[in-house]
């Protein structure tokens, strides 16, 4: 039984016909770096934005960016759409053509190859009656966790004979619940119930830059402790670990910030709830001995309990549950947790001050896919010999917890081939 269909669009530049008539992958030799900032001059737009990076209706990245803050994303050459939306119904849109010669005037900007492409996403209130959906999207102003929308505004009204009994044909009710952006994402993107451009046995490698056979999805770093100035945290890239997206922008210099009243205040301006990144890393360091298996709901519940046992702050646990209930693939998986010591090998991190780190990455392996399983996954397809039972967190320092600087990091990784 196949549990899912392929959800991705292949850029033409990635595929060439071979002499034998079969399709073969042709990787790009270079990647483009985009540096974006989300801003607003309207009093109606004040809440943080979710930035979606896509090719057509295929969502590649989702990045949380407070107003005034910035983000960074690395992409293969191609055509991309950047859309920022927030809970107030504000929206900003920008199309970028990276590595291309011909530009559609007024709609795109080119990548010169010398430094990052700069984007400014100017948030504006959206008017449901005055604007058409952008690239087949429902406007941000219809976002609601209740799931009731005017299909006339969306341009997708069914014939009256197909309308549900007792419900007007111009009203549609969708089942998506959860965070406000969940409904918007399902209306906007064909693969939004998955964490990436999904197909085969995981994320589709040709659509993402870099190497490494696992895609680290949304590792969030939370920092807590007494007020502290001039903190610096940086993620280390090497042949096995490659950054794809960060917020705030990490670039090559890392994150510089102050900790004030439990808040991360960036030295370049802006306040963020956590430090975010997406990256690619190695699967070789991941053990297949301890894990948890089951349905989407079952493994999310086990992972959430594990974060509580490990001492993660309540807000970090809530963020985890909220995001992954919406973006975890709807299938049976086995999850292999990677804790601090191994995480330091998978995604090395450095800081200029002593920090009490608690890091956990859940490596999620689908139990069934399309086609033969990649060789690197085969050792994960049998049940783990032991169930993962996290130990309660113990501080290495003798200082009381409230007096020490603490960093908590969670993420979920998926295969990428």
C-alpha positions in Angstrom: 0.0 0.0 0.0 1.3 3.4 -1.0 0.8 6.0 1.7 1.3 9.2 -0.3 1.8 10.7 -3.7 4.7 12.8 -4.9 4.2 16.5 -4.2 6.7 18.5 -6.1 7.4 20.3 -9.3 10.8 19.8 -11.0 12.4 22.9 -12.4 13.3 22.3 -16.1 16.9 23.2 -15.5 17.3 20.2 -13.2 16.3 17.5 -15.7 18.0 16.5 -19.0 17.2 13.5 -21.2 20.1 11.0 -21.4 21.3 9.3 -24.6 19.3 6.2 -23.5 16.0 8.2 -23.3 15.8 8.1 -19.5 15.6 11.2 -17.3 18.7 11.9 -15.2 19.4 14.5 -12.4 21.8 17.3 -13.3 22.8 19.2 -10.1 23.6 22.9 -10.2 27.2 23.9 -9.6 26.2 27.0 -7.6 23.5 28.3 -5.3 22.0 31.7 -4.8 21.8 33.4 -1.4 18.7 35.6 -0.7 18.7 38.1 2.2 15.2 39.4 3.0 13.6 41.7 5.5 9.9 42.0 6.5 8.8 45.6 7.2 5.5 47.6 7.4 4.6 51.2 7.4 0.9 50.4 8.2 -0.5 50.5 11.7 -2.8 47.7 10.7 0.2 45.4 10.2 2.1 44.8 13.4 2.2 41.0 14.1 5.0 38.6 13.0 4.9 37.2 9.5 5.2 33.7 8.1 7.4 33.8 5.0 6.7 31.1 2.4 9.3 30.4 -0.3 7.9 28.3 -3.2 8.1 27.3 -6.8 4.6 27.7 -8.1 2.3 25.8 -5.7 5.2 23.8 -4.1 6.2 25.2 -0.8 10.0 24.8 -0.1 10.4 26.8 3.1 8.3 28.3 5.9 10.1 30.9 8.0 8.8 32.8 11.0 9.9 36.5 10.7 8.8 39.3 13.1 8.4 42.7 11.6 11.7 44.5 11.2 13.6 41.3 11.3 15.4 39.6 8.5 16.0 36.1 7.1 18.3 34.2 4.8 17.6 31.4 2.3 19.9 29.6 -0.1 18.3 28.3 -3.3 19.3 26.6 -6.5 18.9 28.8 -9.6 15.3 29.0 -10.8 12.1 31.0 -10.4 10.7 31.5 -6.8 7.9 33.3 -5.1 8.3 34.9 -1.6 5.0 35.5 0.2 4.8 37.0 3.7 1.4 36.8 5.5 0.4 37.5 9.1 -2.6 36.9 11.4 -3.9 40.4 10.7 -4.5 39.6 7.1 -1.5 41.6 5.8 0.5 40.3 2.9 3.7 41.0 0.9 4.6 39.2 -2.4 7.8 39.1 -4.4 9.0 37.0 -7.3 12.7 36.3 -7.9 14.4 34.8 -10.8 17.8 33.4 -9.7 20.5 32.6 -12.2 18.4 33.6 -15.2 19.1 36.0 -18.1 15.7 37.0 -19.1 13.6 39.0 -16.6 9.9 39.7 -16.6 10.0 43.5 -16.2 8.6 44.7 -12.9 7.9 41.2 -11.6 11.3 39.8 -10.9 14.8 40.7 -10.0 18.0 38.9 -11.0 20.7 37.2 -9.1 24.0 38.7 -10.1 26.2 36.1 -8.5 28.1 38.7 -6.5 26.7 38.6 -2.9 23.2 37.9 -1.8 20.0 39.1 -3.5 18.3 41.6 -1.3 14.5 41.5 -0.8 12.2 43.9 1.1 8.8 42.5 1.9 6.6 45.4 2.6 3.5 44.2 4.5 0.2 45.8 3.5 -3.4 45.1 4.5 -5.2 42.9 1.9 -8.7 43.7 0.7 -10.7 40.6 -0.1 -13.0 42.4 -2.6 -10.3 44.5 -4.3 -7.6 41.9 -5.1 -7.4 38.6 -7.0 -5.6 35.7 -5.5 -1.8 35.8 -6.1 -0.6 32.6 -8.0 -3.9 30.8 -7.2 -3.8 31.8 -3.6 -6.6 32.8 -1.3 -5.9 36.3 0.0 -4.5 36.5 3.5 -7.6 38.4 4.8 -9.7 35.2 4.6 -7.4 33.4 7.0 -9.3 31.8 9.9 -9.0 28.7 12.0 -12.8 28.2 11.6 -12.4 27.1 8.0 -15.4 28.9 6.4 -14.7 31.0 3.2 -16.5 32.6 0.3 -15.7 30.5 -2.7 -16.8 33.4 -4.9 -13.8 35.4 -3.5 -11.5 32.4 -4.2 -12.9 31.8 -7.7 -13.5 28.1 -6.9 -17.2 27.8 -6.4 -18.6 24.3 -7.1 -21.9 23.9 -9.1 -24.9 24.2 -6.8 -25.6 20.5 -7.4 -22.3 19.7 -5.7 -22.8 21.9 -2.7 -23.2 20.1 0.7 -26.9 19.7 1.8 -28.2 22.7 3.7 -25.2 24.9 2.9 -25.2 27.7 0.3 -23.1 26.9 -2.8 -21.0 30.0 -2.3 -19.7 28.9 1.1 -17.0 26.3 1.5 -15.9 24.7 4.7 -12.4 23.3 5.0 -11.3 20.9 7.7 -7.9 22.5 8.5 -7.5 23.7 12.0 -4.6 24.7 14.2 -2.4 27.8 13.8 -3.9 30.6 11.7 -1.4 30.0 8.9 -2.4 26.3 8.4 -5.5 27.1 6.5 -3.7 29.7 4.3 -1.0 27.2 3.6 -3.4 24.4 2.5 -5.2 26.8 0.2 -1.9 28.1 -1.3 0.3 25.1 -1.7 -0.2 21.5 -2.9 2.2 19.9 -0.5 1.4 21.9 2.7 0.6 18.7 4.7 4.2 17.7 4.3 7.4 19.4 5.7 9.0 19.9 2.3 8.7 19.2 -1.4 7.9 15.5 -0.8 8.1 12.4 -2.9 9.7 8.9 -2.9 11.1 8.4 0.6 11.3 12.0 1.8 12.3 15.5 0.7 13.3 15.9 -2.9 17.0 16.7 -3.0 17.2 18.4 -6.4 15.0 21.2 -5.2 17.3 22.1 -2.3 20.9 23.2 -2.2 23.8 21.4 -0.6 24.5 17.8 0.3 23.7 15.5 3.2 21.0 12.9 3.3 18.8 14.3 6.1 17.0 17.7 6.0 17.0 19.3 9.5 13.5 20.9 9.6 13.0 24.0 11.7 15.5 23.5 14.5 14.5 26.3 16.9 17.0 27.6 19.5 15.6 29.2 22.6 17.9 31.1 25.0 17.0 31.7 28.6 18.7 33.2 31.6 19.7 36.5 33.2 20.0 39.7 31.2 23.2 39.4 29.2 24.8 41.6 26.5 26.8 40.7 23.5 25.9 37.0 23.1 27.0 35.3 19.9 25.9 31.9 18.6 27.0 30.4 15.3 26.3 27.2 13.4 29.3 25.6 11.7 29.1 24.5 8.1 31.4 21.8 6.8 31.3 19.1 4.1 28.5 17.3 6.1 26.4 20.2 7.3 25.0 22.9 5.0 22.6 25.8 6.0 19.6 26.3 3.8 17.5 28.9 5.7 17.9 31.0 8.8 15.9 33.6 10.7 17.2 36.1 11.7 19.8 35.9 9.0 22.8 33.9 10.1 24.9 34.6 7.0 28.6 33.7 7.6 28.8 35.6 10.9 26.2 33.9 13.1 23.7 35.6 15.4 24.7 38.6 17.7 22.1 39.5 20.3 21.3 40.6 23.8 19.1 38.7 26.3 16.8 41.1 28.0 13.9 40.1 30.2 13.9 36.7 28.7 13.7 38.1 25.1 16.2 37.7 22.3 17.0 41.2 21.1 19.1 41.3 17.9 21.9 43.8 17.8 21.0 44.7 14.3 17.4 45.5 15.4 14.3 43.5 16.1 13.2 41.0 18.8 12.7 37.3 18.0 11.2 34.4 20.0 13.9 32.0 18.9 16.8 31.5 16.5 15.7 29.4 13.5 17.5 27.4 10.8 16.9 24.7 8.2 19.9 22.7 7.0 21.2 19.4 5.5 23.3 17.0 7.5 24.7 13.5 7.6 22.7 10.4 8.4 25.8 8.3 9.2 26.0 9.6 12.8 22.4 8.6 13.5 21.9 5.5 15.6 19.0 3.1 14.7 18.9 1.4 18.1 16.6 3.7 20.1 13.4 5.1 18.7 9.6 5.4 18.7 7.3 4.2 15.9 3.7 4.8 15.1 1.1 7.1 13.4 1.6 10.9 13.1 -0.5 11.6 16.2 1.3 8.9 18.3 4.9 10.0 17.5 4.1 13.7 18.0 2.7 12.9 21.4 5.8 10.9 22.3 8.2 13.6 21.1 6.2 16.3 23.0 6.4 14.3 26.2 10.1 13.9 25.6 10.6 17.7 25.4 8.8 18.1 28.7 11.0 15.4 30.4 14.1 17.1 29.0 13.1 20.4 30.6 12.2 22.5 27.6 10.4 25.7 28.4 6.6 25.6 28.0 6.7 28.0 25.0 9.1 25.8 23.2 6.9 22.7 23.7 3.9 24.7 22.5 5.7 25.9 19.4 6.8 22.3 18.6 3.3 20.9 19.0 1.7 23.7 17.0 4.1 23.5 14.0 4.4 19.8 13.6 0.7 19.0 14.0 0.3 21.0 10.8 3.5 20.0 8.9 4.3 16.4 9.9 3.7 13.9 7.1 0.4 12.0 7.5 2.0 8.5 7.6 3.5 5.8 9.8 7.1 6.7 10.8 9.9 5.6 13.1 11.6 8.4 14.9 15.2 8.2 16.1 16.0 11.0 18.6 19.5 12.5 18.5 20.5 14.3 21.7 23.1 16.9 22.6 26.3 15.0 22.2 25.5 13.5 18.8 23.8 16.7 17.7 27.1 18.5 18.2 28.5 16.3 15.4 25.5 16.5 13.1 25.1 20.3 13.3 28.1 21.8 15.2 27.4 25.0 17.2 29.6 27.5 18.9 28.9 30.3 21.4 31.0 33.1 23.0 29.7 32.4 26.5 29.2 29.2 28.4 25.7 27.8 27.7 23.9 24.9 29.2 22.8 23.2 25.9 19.9 20.8 25.6 19.6 19.8 22.0 17.4 17.1 20.5 16.7 16.3 16.8 14.1 13.8 15.9 15.1 11.9 12.8 11.8 10.7 11.2 11.9 7.8 8.7 8.8 6.9 6.7 8.0 3.2 6.8 6.9 3.1 3.2 7.7 5.1 0.1 7.6 5.0 -3.7 10.2 2.8 -5.3 13.0 1.0 -3.6 14.3 2.4 -0.3 17.6 4.2 -0.5 20.4 2.1 0.8 21.1 4.6 3.6 17.6 4.2 5.0 17.4 0.4 5.1 18.8 0.0 8.6 16.1 2.3 9.9 13.2 0.3 8.4 13.1 -2.4 11.0 11.7 -1.5 14.5 14.4 -0.1 16.9 15.6 -2.5 19.4 14.9 -0.1 22.3 12.2 2.5 22.9 13.5 6.0 23.4 13.0 7.1 27.1 14.6 10.5 27.7 16.3 11.2 31.0 15.5 14.2 33.0 17.8 17.1 32.3 20.7 17.7 34.6 22.6 21.0 34.6 26.4 20.6 34.3 26.9 23.9 36.3 26.3 24.1 40.0 24.7 27.5 39.5 20.9 27.7 40.0 19.1 27.4 36.7 17.8 30.9 36.9 21.3 32.3 37.1 22.8 30.3 34.2 22.5 30.9 30.5 20.6 28.0 28.9 19.9 27.1 25.3 17.2 24.6 24.2 17.0 23.3 20.7 14.5 21.1 19.0 14.0 20.0 15.4 12.8 17.2 13.2 14.8 15.8 10.3 13.6 13.9 7.3 15.4 11.9 4.6 16.3 13.9 1.5 17.3 12.1 -1.6 
